[in-house]
Amino acid sequence: MGEKHLISGLQLWQWRNTALQAAIATDVSPAEVDWLLLEVAGLDRLALRLESFKNWPQIQLQLPLEELDSLWQRRLNDRLPVQYIAGVTPWRNFQIAVSSAVLIPRPETECLIDLALASASNTSGHWADLGTGSGAIALGLADVLPATIHAVDYSLEALAIAQTNARNLGFADRIKFYQGSWWEPLTFLKGQFSGMVSNPPYIPTSILPTLQPEVVNHEPHLALDGGTDGLNCIRHLIEISPSYLQPGGVWLIEMMAGQADAVRELLQNQGSYCKIQIHADLAGIERFAVAYKS
Ligand SMILES: C[S@@+](CC[C@H](N)C(=O)[O-])C[C@H]1O[C@@H](n2cnc3c(N)ncnc32)[C@H](O)[C@@H]1O
């Protein structure tokens, strides 16, 4: 989407009208059409609302109209998420680049950053974002904590996106990236972490096929599948993290609705954690667990 493609305002106005009608007919939110145009055509909200762009002689698109249209057809027919079409999604105060190699960062995950800040006994030193995906959590942490952030993912394609985001958003010198499984690339810093934040895959394998087609057919299963009971990755992170955290270091994860009791029990049984807390998201659902290395 680097180069610019010129079309007339009238052409884009006609495309928008057709797209709006098709959205309504296929149960897609018509607001997605305008959000997409804000992103790929650089239109402002007022020009869209007043439809004043209809009379503009030229509009610059970030991709040819034919390509935009064929992606939009995939939105409607294949349920391709609109964020993958735009190549970007808003998250906290950032515009985060996304591709189908990464999970689209969700609004509820924004809470993890505020929880990390509120829970931290040491806001500096080394912090880890395990399973960084687009890099959203690492970026959020780098924004609020005066720490070095170590971001790990198993997927090289995801890491490439995360690194692009860090560069574009001015955090390249604050976040270090590693390919590998969970803590494994960080053994050289064992016992030194002030905190660990993760939004791991936590969906039980049998539930995956029941998710919306936007999710199950387009988002990476490596980012979703948490094994039989959904807790495989969380169990591993509970087991291994104490040897990486300093005493008083924060352990903070996101989980699925309904997993809080099991996660609390796993943390208690591990024996190396104290002050275990469960926090709700903005909808009042218990979605986050915080604990401290004893
Ligand atoms: C639910 S996504 C979270 C992505 C991002 N942190 C966010 O909150 O939007 C989980 C991430 O964990 C990564 N992942 C899965 N298994 C992993 C493993 N064994 N080691 C490291 N990362 C892993 C996936 O590639 C994916 O990027």
The ligand as a MOL file (V3000), in Angstrom:
LIG
                    3D

  0  0  0     0  0            999 V3000
M  V30 BEGIN CTAB
M  V30 COUNTS 27 29 0 0 0
M  V30 BEGIN ATOM
M  V30 1 C -3.6820 -14.0750 21.6370 0
M  V30 2 S -2.2580 -13.6950 20.6490 0 CHG=1
M  V30 3 C -1.7700 -12.1530 21.4280 0
M  V30 4 C -1.0870 -11.1860 20.5020 0
M  V30 5 C -0.8400 -9.8120 21.1390 0
M  V30 6 N -0.0240 -9.9210 22.3180 0
M  V30 7 C -2.1620 -9.1570 21.5130 0
M  V30 8 O -2.4890 -9.1030 22.6960 0
M  V30 9 O -2.8740 -8.6920 20.6090 0 CHG=-1
M  V30 10 C -1.0770 -14.8710 21.2410 0
M  V30 11 C 0.3060 -14.7730 20.6220 0
M  V30 12 O 1.1230 -15.8150 21.2020 0
M  V30 13 C 1.9750 -16.3310 20.1880 0
M  V30 14 N 2.3980 -17.6770 20.5960 0
M  V30 15 C 1.7310 -18.8520 20.5130 0
M  V30 16 N 2.4700 -19.8500 21.0100 0
M  V30 17 C 3.6450 -19.3050 21.4040 0
M  V30 18 C 4.8210 -19.8240 22.0160 0
M  V30 19 N 4.9460 -21.1180 22.2780 0
M  V30 20 N 5.8230 -18.9620 22.2990 0
M  V30 21 C 5.7160 -17.6540 22.0200 0
M  V30 22 N 4.6290 -17.0980 21.4550 0
M  V30 23 C 3.6030 -17.9060 21.1570 0
M  V30 24 C 1.1370 -16.2940 18.9310 0
M  V30 25 O 1.9490 -16.3380 17.7780 0
M  V30 26 C 0.3820 -14.9650 19.1210 0
M  V30 27 O 1.0950 -13.8990 18.5210 0
M  V30 END ATOM
M  V30 BEGIN BOND
M  V30 1 1 1 2
M  V30 2 1 2 3
M  V30 3 1 2 10
M  V30 4 1 3 4
M  V30 5 1 4 5
M  V30 6 1 5 6
M  V30 7 1 5 7
M  V30 8 2 7 8
M  V30 9 1 7 9
M  V30 10 1 10 11
M  V30 11 1 11 12
M  V30 12 1 11 26
M  V30 13 1 12 13
M  V30 14 1 13 14
M  V30 15 1 13 24
M  V30 16 1 14 15
M  V30 17 1 14 23
M  V30 18 2 15 16
M  V30 19 1 16 17
M  V30 20 1 17 18
M  V30 21 2 17 23
M  V30 22 1 18 19
M  V30 23 2 18 20
M  V30 24 1 20 21
M  V30 25 2 21 22
M  V30 26 1 22 23
M  V30 27 1 24 25
M  V30 28 1 24 26
M  V30 29 1 26 27
M  V30 END BOND
M  V30 END CTAB
M  END
